[in-house]
Amino acid sequence: AQSVTQLDSQVPVFEEAPVELRCNYSSSVSVYLFWYVQYPNQGLQLLLKYLSGSTLVESINGFEAEFNKSQTSFHLRKPSVHISDTAEYFCAVSQAAGNKLTFGGGTRVLVKP
Amino acid sequence: NAGVTQTPKFQVLKTGQSMTLQCAQDMNHEYMSWYRQDPGMGLRLIHYSVGAGITDQGEVPNGYNVSRSTTEDFPLRLLSAAPSQTSVYFCASKWTAHNSPLHFGNGTRLTVT
């Protein structure tokens, strides 16, 4: 069985400041890792994913996440946030040989002007 | 391209009533799934399907039924609604390739009184 823990339920941050959202997972087999974003009153959208290869993955809107196998972590970072980054962010894991996705509890990011 | 379409957007039920949440996708995805989202608990998998005629249980299947008669549709049935089923429900679909990301609908907000 796999599980995901997002260590912060809420992260307030000022505009143009950096932000880090922490995600730890547990699994006994190889995994794929994902970050999804949910804007108010919408469904979830894929932000970025780690499948294999380079441990640092980037999204088109400036987010990046680093896969750390020894620490079983997949933390999400952005060096300078915008008001439009206000949303809830979900870390998710699936087994490399499976389809089921397990989600963390979510981190709500509130960007203040 | 509509993607994943869920209806209705909102629904209020009385305890004991039944209803069906509809989900349709036009991407020819083999895999479809239903999640419920509750505050602080992330998304939890209710049921999933890897193709027409094949369904299986997720983490929290009790009180819900599904069927998959076509590739496009994956309805979720509540046979006798309970207040504990008050939640936001998301349908999601993907290719069965294990590294394929989930595509989500915009959700159905269900309140059971």
Interface residues (C-beta under 8 A of the other chain):
Chain A: V4 Q6 S9 Y32 F34 Y36 N41 Q42 G43 L44 Q45 L46 K49 L51 F90 S94 Q95 A96 A97 G98 N99 K100 L101 T102 F103 G104 G105 G106
Chain B: V4 Y31 S33 Y35 G40 M41 G42 L43 R44 L45 Y48 V50 G58 F90 A92 K94 T96 H98 N99 P101 L102 F104 G105 N106 G107
